[in-house]
Every structure is written in structure tokens, then in C-alpha cells.
């Protein structure tokens, strides 16, 4: 049955194949673009994590300095 459809109307089959290829290409483009955006987001998250780590280190340093000053005071 499918063979008759293909041989009966080859132009429709060709149009269907071309449309399927166009849709597949568009889908692949969206997937690749999503991975690019994901990579950008991962970079931003990494930068934020580094900044948080730096701030935590500074807080620990200040807390240590405060404890040292308090121990010198008493």
C-alpha cells in the first residue's frame, strides 16, 4: 500500500521528505542552541560559586581577626 502511494504521487512523497528534513534540521538547531545556552549558564553559575567561596573565605578571615582582637583585649 505504501509503495502505491509513493509511486502514485512521487511529488507529494518528495515534499514530505523535504519537510521532514527541514523539521529535523530545525529541531537539531534548537537542541544545539539549548546546549550553547546551558554552557553559558554553567559558566555564570561557576562564577557565582567562586564569588561565594571568596566571600566565605573573607568572612572566616574577619571572624578570625575579631576573635584575635577579643583575646588580646581580655
N, C-alpha and C positions, 0 to 999 in steps of 0.2 A: 504494500500500500504506500509506504513512504517512497519507494522507488518511482511509482507512478506520479506522485506529487512532484518529485524533483524533475523528472523528465517532461512532465506536462507543462510546468511553469518554471523553467530554469531561472528566469529573471527575478521571480519572487524569492527563489532559494538564494540567489546571489545577494539580493538586497538583505535578506535575513542574516546571511553570513557576515556581510559588511556591518550591519547594525550590531550584531553580537560582538564583533571585533572592536567597534567603536565603544560600546558599553564596557567591555573588558578593559580596554585601554584607559578609559575614564576612571574605572574602579581602581586600577593599579596606580594611576596618578594620585588619587585620593589617599590610598594607603601609603605611598611614598611620602606625600606631603604630611600626613599624620605622623610618620616616623621622624621627619625633619622637625616638626613642632615638638614632639616628645623629646628629642635630643636637646632642643633649646630649653625646654622646661627642666630637664635634668641638670643642665648647666646652671640655671638660675637656682635650683634647689641646692646644688653643691655650693654655690657662692654664699647662699644664706646660711647653710650649715657651717661653713668656715667662719663667717662673721659671728655666729652664735658661739662657736667654740672660742674665738678670740675674746669675746666679751666675757665668757665664763672664766677664762684664764685671768683677765683683768680683775674681775670681781674677787676671785680667790686671792690674787696678789694684794688687793686692797684690804681684804679681810685679814690676811696675814700681817700686813703693816699695822692695822688697827690693833690686833692682839699684841704685837710687839710694843707698840706705844703704850697700851694699857699696862703691860707687865713692867715697863720702865717706870711708869707713873706710880705704881704701888710698890 
